Amino acid sequence: MGKVKVENIRVYAHHGCLKEETAIGSEYRVDISVDADLTKASVSDQLSDTVDYVHINHIVKEEMKIPSKLLEHVGHRIITRIFNEISVVEAAQVWVSKINPPIGGDVEKVTIVLEEKRIA
């Protein structure tokens, strides 16, 4: 097994429970780590045998465009698409962070973390 990480994907999106959050939007950071058997790719040197991180970045950017009330919902959608579109992935972890959340204090970010394994 191996890991492929795509870190610090920065996007501007419109998630949140408050009307202002969905209207104005905010900055977000998404980090992804996936577990996959990378043995074949390490020998073949072929993109088709590994996890294409360009594809992961594309999934994240598309899913972040769809407004959600909860970051958990966005994270679950990202993981679901990764499993549906990248067959070599066995497990996925996603961190979705809202930068400067409107919570009445000086807070750098809030982050949700989801981890799921492919159901056999």
C-alpha positions as a Markdown table, in Angstrom:
| # | Residue | x | y | z |
|---|---|---|---|---|
| 1 | Met | 0.0 | 0.0 | 0.0 |
| 2 | Gly | 1.0 | 3.6 | -0.5 |
| 3 | Lys | -0.4 | 7.1 | -0.1 |
| 4 | Val | -1.0 | 9.9 | -2.5 |
| 5 | Lys | -1.5 | 13.3 | -0.9 |
| 6 | Val | -2.8 | 16.5 | -2.5 |
| 7 | Glu | -2.4 | 19.3 | 0.0 |
| 8 | Asn | -3.5 | 22.9 | 0.4 |
| 9 | Ile | -6.0 | 23.1 | -2.5 |
| 10 | Arg | -7.3 | 26.6 | -2.2 |
| 11 | Val | -10.7 | 27.6 | -3.4 |
| 12 | Tyr | -13.3 | 30.3 | -2.9 |
| 13 | Ala | -16.7 | 28.8 | -2.3 |
| 14 | His | -20.2 | 29.5 | -0.8 |
| 15 | His | -20.8 | 27.1 | 2.0 |
| 16 | Gly | -22.4 | 27.7 | 5.4 |
| 17 | Cys | -25.6 | 27.9 | 7.4 |
| 18 | Leu | -25.8 | 31.7 | 7.4 |
| 19 | Lys | -27.4 | 33.5 | 4.4 |
| 20 | Glu | -24.3 | 35.8 | 4.3 |
| 21 | Glu | -21.9 | 32.9 | 4.0 |
| 22 | Thr | -23.6 | 31.5 | 0.9 |
| 23 | Ala | -24.1 | 35.0 | -0.6 |
| 24 | Ile | -20.6 | 36.4 | 0.0 |
| 25 | Gly | -18.5 | 33.2 | 0.1 |
| 26 | Ser | -15.3 | 32.5 | 1.8 |
| 27 | Glu | -11.8 | 31.0 | 1.4 |
| 28 | Tyr | -11.3 | 27.3 | 1.9 |
| 29 | Arg | -8.5 | 24.9 | 2.0 |
| 30 | Val | -8.9 | 21.2 | 1.2 |
| 31 | Asp | -6.3 | 18.4 | 1.8 |
| 32 | Ile | -6.7 | 14.9 | 0.5 |
| 33 | Ser | -4.8 | 11.7 | 1.3 |
| 34 | Val | -5.7 | 8.4 | -0.4 |
| 35 | Asp | -4.4 | 4.9 | 0.2 |
| 36 | Ala | -3.8 | 2.7 | -2.8 |
| 37 | Asp | -1.7 | -0.2 | -4.0 |
| 38 | Leu | 1.1 | 1.7 | -5.8 |
| 39 | Thr | 3.2 | -1.4 | -6.5 |
| 40 | Lys | 2.2 | -1.7 | -10.2 |
| 41 | Ala | 2.8 | 2.0 | -10.9 |
| 42 | Ser | 6.2 | 1.9 | -9.2 |
| 43 | Val | 7.3 | -0.7 | -11.7 |
| 44 | Ser | 5.3 | 0.3 | -14.9 |
| 45 | Asp | 5.9 | 4.1 | -14.7 |
| 46 | Gln | 2.4 | 4.5 | -16.2 |
| 47 | Leu | -0.1 | 7.1 | -15.0 |
| 48 | Ser | -3.0 | 4.7 | -15.6 |
| 49 | Asp | -1.6 | 2.4 | -12.8 |
| 50 | Thr | -1.7 | 5.1 | -10.1 |
| 51 | Val | -3.8 | 7.8 | -8.6 |
| 52 | Asp | -3.9 | 10.8 | -10.8 |
| 53 | Tyr | -3.6 | 13.8 | -8.5 |
| 54 | Val | -4.8 | 16.1 | -11.3 |
| 55 | His | -8.1 | 14.2 | -11.2 |
| 56 | Ile | -8.3 | 14.6 | -7.4 |
| 57 | Asn | -7.8 | 18.3 | -7.7 |
| 58 | His | -10.5 | 18.5 | -10.4 |
| 59 | Ile | -13.0 | 16.6 | -8.2 |
| 60 | Val | -12.3 | 18.9 | -5.2 |
| 61 | Lys | -12.7 | 22.0 | -7.3 |
| 62 | Glu | -16.0 | 20.8 | -8.8 |
| 63 | Glu | -17.5 | 19.7 | -5.5 |
| 64 | Met | -16.5 | 22.9 | -3.8 |
| 65 | Lys | -18.5 | 24.9 | -6.4 |
| 66 | Ile | -21.7 | 23.2 | -5.1 |
| 67 | Pro | -23.0 | 25.1 | -2.0 |
| 68 | Ser | -23.6 | 23.1 | 1.2 |
| 69 | Lys | -24.6 | 24.1 | 4.7 |
| 70 | Leu | -22.1 | 21.8 | 6.3 |
| 71 | Leu | -18.4 | 21.1 | 5.4 |
| 72 | Glu | -19.1 | 17.5 | 6.4 |
| 73 | His | -21.5 | 17.2 | 3.4 |
| 74 | Val | -18.9 | 18.6 | 1.0 |
| 75 | Gly | -16.2 | 16.3 | 2.3 |
| 76 | His | -18.4 | 13.2 | 1.9 |
| 77 | Arg | -19.3 | 14.2 | -1.7 |
| 78 | Ile | -15.5 | 14.5 | -2.4 |
| 79 | Ile | -14.8 | 11.1 | -1.0 |
| 80 | Thr | -17.7 | 9.5 | -2.8 |
| 81 | Arg | -16.5 | 10.9 | -6.2 |
| 82 | Ile | -13.0 | 9.7 | -5.5 |
| 83 | Phe | -14.2 | 6.2 | -4.9 |
| 84 | Asn | -16.6 | 6.3 | -7.9 |
| 85 | Glu | -14.0 | 7.7 | -10.3 |
| 86 | Ile | -10.6 | 6.3 | -9.2 |
| 87 | Ser | -10.8 | 2.5 | -8.8 |
| 88 | Val | -7.3 | 2.0 | -7.3 |
| 89 | Val | -8.2 | 4.0 | -4.2 |
| 90 | Glu | -8.9 | 1.8 | -1.1 |
| 91 | Ala | -9.3 | 4.5 | 1.5 |
| 92 | Ala | -9.6 | 8.3 | 1.5 |
| 93 | Gln | -9.2 | 11.1 | 4.0 |
| 94 | Val | -10.3 | 14.6 | 3.4 |
| 95 | Trp | -9.7 | 17.8 | 5.5 |
| 96 | Val | -12.0 | 20.7 | 4.6 |
| 97 | Ser | -11.1 | 24.0 | 6.3 |
| 98 | Lys | -12.9 | 27.3 | 6.3 |
| 99 | Ile | -10.5 | 30.2 | 6.6 |
| 100 | Asn | -11.4 | 33.0 | 8.9 |
| 101 | Pro | -14.9 | 31.6 | 9.9 |
| 102 | Pro | -17.5 | 34.0 | 11.1 |
| 103 | Ile | -17.7 | 32.8 | 14.6 |
| 104 | Gly | -17.2 | 36.0 | 16.6 |
| 105 | Gly | -13.5 | 35.6 | 17.4 |
| 106 | Asp | -10.0 | 35.6 | 16.0 |
| 107 | Val | -9.9 | 32.1 | 14.5 |
| 108 | Glu | -7.6 | 31.1 | 11.7 |
| 109 | Lys | -9.7 | 28.3 | 10.4 |
| 110 | Val | -12.1 | 25.5 | 11.3 |
| 111 | Thr | -11.6 | 22.0 | 9.8 |
| 112 | Ile | -13.6 | 18.9 | 9.5 |
| 113 | Val | -11.8 | 15.6 | 8.8 |
| 114 | Leu | -13.5 | 12.6 | 7.2 |
| 115 | Glu | -12.0 | 9.2 | 6.6 |
| 116 | Glu | -13.7 | 6.4 | 4.7 |
| 117 | Lys | -12.7 | 3.0 | 3.3 |
| 118 | Arg | -14.0 | 1.5 | 0.1 |
| 119 | Ile | -16.8 | -1.0 | 0.8 |
| 120 | Ala | -15.9 | -4.3 | -0.7 |
